[in-house]
Amino acid sequence: MSRPVSYNLIKKPLESDISIVDMPDGHQGEGFFATSLNKVIGLARKNSIWPLPFATSCCGIEFMATMGSHYDLARFGSERVGFSPRQCDLLMVMGTIAKKMGPVVKQVYLQMAEPRWVIAVGACASSGGIFDTYSVLQGIDQVVPVDVYVPGCPPRPEAIIDGVIRIQELVGKESLRRRNGEQYKLLLESYGIQ
Amino acid sequence: MALTNEIIKQRLTEKFGEQVSNFEEPYGMLTFEAPKELNLKVLNFLYDDEELKFRFMTDLCGVHYPDNKGKELAVVYHLHNMVDNIRIRFKVFTDIDQPDIYTATGLFSAANWMERETYDFYGVNFVGHPKLKRILNVDEMDYFPLRKEFPLEDQTRVDKDDEMFGRG
């Protein structure tokens, strides 16, 4: 029997007409505010992520809904979807990646400038999904390092937004030195990068 | 007089005698086979003959019959007579240990792509093909994935628990 689907049963009043991000921890007084550079840069970065959609199948369609007015990823500072890897911060791989497509994903990742993040949307990008077969890459983490995995086949737009928020958390908390660190270098070397 | 399966069959037996065999008509489509050395002769005859005029190749594909000893690999040609709108199916068989078959690229340009695909998935060696290399799979692949001895699942992976996938 079909069930009526109803969302937003509980009305949530807006906290304010214009929502702005919270201030980071710091010291403030008359005419000054002091905090660490890490926090300021993290705050700026996490609320202005430029996503690069790499959509190969049905998860890409869900992403299009996510970008549309109903779900509106722009609310989270990702208004501008870039289609050049050189300008983007977040590689969103959505859909089945065939083994022949693997080098293309890696090439796109290499063309992105640091700092860069990767999100694998859907079962196929995360693990190969139902395509346990000779021609499909069993998860994009075999060719590029992945920060966040979004499960689902395909995931709902809410799940994709949740994934992007997780990325924002990572971006906001990331140390400025992380990308120069030994651990990060080893991670990239394990993927044969640099 | 319209071209019928009987006429095609008759013309082929006149020309090639006992060498064309196993005539069948599943769902009305004439199907027959010939020794693999004759594949180009048969295709040329079907193409050039003023009455038959099979001048369009709709499909070329491979089939693997692992139990058919000595004739494990089949190459199937689907031909179309556009004038009389008649289709036929022509099969040749080859030993899997020496899967050499003459290429049909000289006759049908469409065979170029499809022979590369057949090579890619079944390892049929089309003698005389201008560029016989993999077309759909990754170049590094070192086996022919649609041969029956290879299970569908990727055998190299270690991260999936067989028990969880019902094949433990």
HADDOCK unambig.tbl for C-alpha pairs under 7 A between the chains (distance, minus, plus):
assign (segid A and resid 99 and name CA) (segid B and resid 138 and name CA) 6.65 0.50 0.50
assign (segid A and resid 100 and name CA) (segid B and resid 137 and name CA) 6.66 0.50 0.50
assign (segid A and resid 100 and name CA) (segid B and resid 138 and name CA) 5.27 0.50 0.50
assign (segid A and resid 132 and name CA) (segid B and resid 153 and name CA) 5.15 0.50 0.50
assign (segid A and resid 132 and name CA) (segid B and resid 154 and name CA) 6.31 0.50 0.50
assign (segid A and resid 133 and name CA) (segid B and resid 152 and name CA) 5.46 0.50 0.50
assign (segid A and resid 133 and name CA) (segid B and resid 153 and name CA) 4.32 0.50 0.50
assign (segid A and resid 133 and name CA) (segid B and resid 154 and name CA) 5.08 0.50 0.50
assign (segid A and resid 134 and name CA) (segid B and resid 152 and name CA) 6.57 0.50 0.50
assign (segid A and resid 134 and name CA) (segid B and resid 153 and name CA) 6.10 0.50 0.50
assign (segid A and resid 134 and name CA) (segid B and resid 154 and name CA) 4.85 0.50 0.50
assign (segid A and resid 135 and name CA) (segid B and resid 137 and name CA) 6.84 0.50 0.50
